[in-house]
Amino acid sequence: MMRLPVASLSQEMRRPMSAPLTPSPDLVSSELLPMLLSRHRRWMRHAGVVVAVLIAMPAHAQLGGLRRAVERRVEQKAEDRVGAANLIPPTFDATTIEITTERLDRYQAAMEKFRTQRNANRARYEQMMEARSATADSAQALESSPVHETYRKAVDTYRDCRSDVSQAADAESERRAEELTARMQRDPVGMQSDPKVREILALMQTMAAAQQRGDTAALFRAQQRYQAVMGGAGDSASLDRAATPKCGARPIKPPVVVRQEALAARAESLRKAADALMSASGGVKGAEVGMTDVQAKMFWERIQSWLNGMQQNAVITRTFTQGEYDLLVSRRDALRRVFSGSE
């Protein structure tokens, strides 16, 4: 039986697996060759498993994750270095206050609460607007009905006729006022004893006094009375009565119209309530974080501009102390999560 040289065997076993399996002629034997082939087959099985896994993975999954992770770390470090190198010391005053750990803690907590409430308000807003849309659609359907159309035409006809009566009454009132003025010019002493003239003079004084003190209710009442004394229609009911002989009675609303107007009013009420709900989600108030409203607003603007605008190199994104900047960098991920979509 042929023995193998120990030194040659040791050298062959240390050969890199990537090197071709070309043993020297003195090592080719019935014992060495099976051993080398067995070793080669084991290596190929392991390599086959790795290749199968890589083939099963998309190319972007193989390289994208690692590349993105590296890019994020590189970009983040570059961003921090660039930002820190361009800092402009701010001037703290009654509006701009320093971003300290304690203040930032309070503001982050308030922003978390605000986001939760805003999300709840938004869900409620959407529900209210859906209800408003359904109500408005129902009102629109009733408004398009033949009964509503007939009523609308009757109202338009009545209003045109009533307007003519009103204009005629105003012209008559103006004519009487001019006649009264002419009589007073002819006989000023005698006219002062006329009860109608005394009432008119008293009403004019009342209107002047009410206008001077801004009492619109008293002014309106005096004007109505003045119109009645002068023969005009001082209010809507009086005008309706004056218009009846010519225009007939005011059209009565049919039930369909009453229902349509109620639905339309309900839809408008829902819209206003929904708008008010969203308006209430106006951000963090100063009292919630131990600041004035102006300070809280500036606090928010500085953080938000730093998060969103560093790449723009705007002055406000660089106006921080080194301590503020380091604090913001350390809280970057949490701040981005809390302030996301908070405009």
C-alpha positions in Angstrom: 0.0 0.0 0.0 1.4 3.4 -1.0 1.9 5.9 1.9 1.3 9.7 1.4 4.0 12.3 2.2 2.8 14.1 5.3 4.2 17.5 4.1 2.5 17.3 0.8 -0.8 16.3 2.3 -0.7 19.2 4.8 0.0 21.7 2.0 -2.8 20.4 -0.1 -5.3 20.6 2.7 -4.3 24.3 3.3 -4.9 25.2 -0.4 -7.7 27.8 -0.8 -10.9 26.2 -2.0 -11.1 28.7 -4.8 -7.9 27.2 -6.2 -8.3 24.4 -8.8 -8.0 20.9 -7.4 -4.8 19.9 -9.1 -2.9 17.6 -6.8 0.6 16.6 -7.7 1.1 13.3 -9.3 2.6 11.7 -6.2 -0.6 12.5 -4.2 -3.0 10.9 -6.7 -3.9 7.7 -5.0 -6.9 5.7 -4.1 -7.1 7.3 -0.6 -6.4 11.0 -1.3 -8.7 11.5 -4.4 -11.9 10.3 -2.6 -11.1 12.6 0.3 -10.6 15.6 -1.9 -13.8 14.9 -3.9 -15.8 14.5 -0.6 -14.5 17.9 0.6 -15.4 19.5 -2.8 -18.9 18.1 -2.7 -19.5 19.5 0.9 -18.3 22.9 -0.2 -20.6 22.8 -3.3 -23.6 21.9 -1.2 -23.1 24.9 1.1 -22.5 27.2 -1.9 -25.6 25.8 -3.5 -27.7 26.8 -0.5 -26.3 30.3 -0.5 -26.9 30.7 -4.2 -30.5 29.4 -3.9 -31.3 32.0 -1.2 -29.8 34.8 -3.3 -31.7 33.8 -6.4 -34.9 33.7 -4.4 -34.4 37.3 -3.2 -35.0 40.2 -5.5 -32.0 42.2 -6.5 -33.3 45.3 -4.7 -33.9 43.3 -1.6 -30.4 42.0 -1.6 -28.7 45.3 -2.0 -31.3 48.0 -1.3 -31.7 47.5 2.5 -27.9 47.6 3.1 -27.5 50.6 0.7 -30.3 52.6 2.3 -29.0 51.9 5.8 -25.5 53.1 4.9 -26.9 56.1 3.0 -29.1 57.1 5.9 -26.1 57.0 8.3 -23.9 59.0 5.9 -26.6 61.6 5.1 -27.5 62.0 8.8 -23.9 62.5 9.8 -23.3 65.0 7.0 -26.5 66.8 7.8 -25.5 67.2 11.4 -22.0 68.4 10.5 -23.3 70.9 8.0 -26.0 72.2 10.3 -23.7 72.5 13.3 -21.1 74.3 11.2 -23.6 77.0 10.1 -25.3 77.9 13.4 -26.2 81.5 14.0 -26.6 82.3 17.7 -30.2 83.5 18.4 -31.3 86.4 20.4 -33.7 85.3 23.2 -36.4 87.8 24.1 -40.1 87.9 25.1 -41.0 86.1 21.8 -38.1 83.7 21.2 -37.1 81.6 24.2 -34.4 78.9 24.5 -35.2 75.3 23.6 -34.3 73.5 26.8 -34.8 69.9 27.7 -37.6 70.7 30.1 -39.4 72.9 27.6 -39.0 70.4 24.8 -40.4 67.7 27.1 -43.5 69.7 27.9 -44.0 70.7 24.2 -43.6 67.1 23.0 -46.1 65.9 25.5 -48.5 68.7 24.5 -48.0 67.8 20.8 -48.8 64.2 21.5 -52.0 65.2 23.2 -52.8 67.6 20.4 -52.2 65.0 17.7 -54.5 62.5 19.5 -57.3 65.2 19.9 -56.8 66.3 16.3 -57.2 62.8 15.0 -60.4 62.4 17.0 -61.7 65.7 15.8 -60.8 64.8 12.2 -62.8 61.6 12.5 -65.7 63.4 14.0 -65.4 66.1 11.3 -65.6 63.5 8.6 -68.7 62.0 10.2 -70.4 65.4 10.5 -69.6 66.2 6.9 -71.0 62.9 5.7 -74.2 63.6 7.6 -74.2 67.2 6.2 -73.8 65.9 2.7 -76.7 63.4 3.1 -78.9 66.1 4.6 -78.1 68.5 1.8 -78.8 65.9 -0.8 -82.2 65.3 0.7 -82.9 69.0 0.8 -81.9 69.3 -2.8 -84.2 66.5 -3.9 -87.2 68.2 -2.2 -86.2 71.6 -3.7 -86.4 70.0 -7.2 -89.9 68.7 -6.6 -92.8 70.1 -8.7 -94.6 71.4 -5.5 -91.5 73.4 -4.5 -91.1 74.8 -8.0 -94.8 75.9 -8.0 -94.4 77.6 -4.6 -91.2 79.4 -5.7 -92.9 80.9 -8.7 -95.9 82.0 -6.6 -93.5 83.7 -4.1 -91.6 85.5 -6.9 -94.8 86.8 -8.4 -96.0 88.0 -5.0 -92.7 89.7 -4.2 -92.7 91.6 -7.5 -96.2 92.8 -6.8 -95.5 93.7 -3.2 -92.4 95.6 -4.3 -94.5 97.8 -6.6 -96.9 98.5 -3.7 -93.9 99.4 -1.4 -92.5 101.8 -4.0 -95.9 103.4 -4.4 -96.3 103.8 -0.6 -92.8 105.3 -0.3 -93.7 107.8 -3.1 -96.9 108.7 -1.3 -95.0 109.2 2.0 -92.5 111.4 0.3 -95.2 113.5 -1.3 -96.9 114.0 2.1 -93.6 115.0 3.7 -93.0 117.6 1.0 -96.5 118.9 1.5 -96.0 119.1 5.2 -92.7 121.0 4.8 -94.4 123.5 2.5 -97.2 124.1 5.0 -94.7 124.7 7.8 -92.8 127.2 5.7 -96.1 129.1 5.0 -97.3 129.1 8.6 -94.6 128.0 11.0 -96.3 129.3 14.1 -99.7 127.8 13.3 -98.3 124.4 12.3 -96.6 124.0 15.7 -100.1 123.6 17.2 -100.9 120.7 14.8 -100.8 117.4 16.8 -99.5 115.5 13.8 -96.7 118.0 13.3 -95.7 117.9 17.0 -95.6 114.0 16.8 -93.4 114.2 13.7 -91.1 116.7 15.3 -90.9 114.5 18.4 -90.1 111.4 16.3 -87.4 113.2 14.4 -85.8 114.2 17.7 -86.1 110.6 18.9 -84.4 109.3 15.8 -81.6 111.8 16.0 -80.9 110.9 19.7 -81.0 107.1 19.0 -78.6 107.5 16.1 -76.3 109.5 18.2 -76.0 106.9 20.9 -76.0 104.0 18.5 -79.3 102.5 19.7 -80.4 100.7 16.5 -83.5 99.2 18.1 -84.9 102.5 19.2 -84.1 104.1 15.8 -85.9 101.3 14.0 -89.0 101.7 16.2 -89.1 105.5 15.6 -88.7 105.0 11.9 -91.6 102.6 11.7 -93.8 105.0 13.6 -92.7 107.9 11.4 -93.6 105.9 8.3 -97.0 105.1 9.8 -97.7 108.7 10.6 -96.6 109.8 7.1 -98.9 107.2 5.5 -96.3 104.7 4.5 -95.9 101.0 5.4 -93.5 100.9 8.4 -93.0 97.1 8.7 -93.5 93.9 6.8 -96.9 93.1 8.2 -98.2 96.6 7.3 -96.8 96.2 3.8 -98.5 92.8 3.5 -101.8 94.4 4.5 -101.3 97.2 2.0 -100.4 94.8 -0.8 -103.4 92.4 -0.2 -105.9 94.3 -2.3 -103.6 94.2 -5.3 -101.4 91.1 -4.8 -103.6 88.8 -2.7 -102.3 87.0 0.4 -98.7 85.9 0.8 -98.3 82.3 -0.5 -98.5 79.7 2.2 -95.6 77.2 2.4 -96.6 73.7 1.6 -95.3 70.9 3.8 -92.7 69.9 1.2 -91.1 73.4 1.4 -91.2 73.4 5.2 -89.3 70.1 5.2 -86.8 71.3 2.6 -86.0 74.4 4.5 -85.5 72.5 7.7 -83.2 70.1 6.0 -81.2 72.9 4.4 -80.9 74.7 7.7 -79.7 71.4 9.3 -77.1 70.9 6.7 -75.8 74.4 7.2 -75.7 73.9 10.9 -73.7 70.7 10.5 -71.2 72.5 8.2 -70.7 75.3 10.7 -70.3 72.9 13.6 -67.8 70.8 11.6 -65.8 73.9 10.7 -65.7 75.0 14.3 -64.5 71.6 15.4 -61.5 71.8 13.0 -60.8 75.4 13.9 -60.6 74.3 17.6 -57.7 72.0 16.6 -55.4 75.0 16.3 -52.3 73.6 17.9 -50.6 73.8 21.2 -51.7 76.8 23.4 -49.1 78.6 25.4 -50.8 77.9 28.7 -50.4 74.2 28.1 -46.6 74.4 28.0 -45.9 77.3 30.4 -45.4 79.9 27.7 -47.3 82.7 26.2 -49.2 82.0 23.0 -46.6 84.0 21.0 -43.7 82.1 22.6 -45.4 78.7 21.9 -46.0 79.7 18.3 -42.4 80.7 17.8 -41.2 77.6 19.7 -43.2 75.5 17.2 -42.0 77.4 14.2 -38.3 77.0 15.1 -38.6 73.2 15.6 -40.8 72.7 12.5 -38.5 74.8 10.3 -35.5 72.9 11.6 -37.1 69.6 10.8 -38.4 70.5 7.4 -36.0 73.1 6.1 -32.5 72.2 7.0 -31.7 71.3 3.4 -32.9 74.8 2.3 -30.2 76.5 4.4 -32.8 79.1 5.5 -31.6 81.5 8.3 -34.4 80.3 10.7 -33.2 76.7 10.3 -29.7 77.7 11.5 -30.6 80.1 14.3 -29.8 77.9 17.3 -27.3 77.7 20.0 -25.0 74.6 20.0 -26.9 73.2 23.0 -30.3 73.7 21.2 -28.9 72.1 18.1 -27.5 69.1 19.9 -30.8 68.6 21.8 -32.8 68.7 18.5 -30.4 66.2 16.9 -30.8 63.8 19.8 -34.6 64.1 19.5 -34.7 64.1 15.7 -36.7 60.8 15.2 -39.2 61.5 18.0 -39.7 65.1 16.9 -40.3 64.0 13.3 -42.9 61.6 14.5 -44.7 64.0 16.8 -44.5 67.0 14.4 -45.4 65.1 11.2 -48.4 66.8 9.6 -48.9 69.3 12.4 -49.3 72.4 10.2 
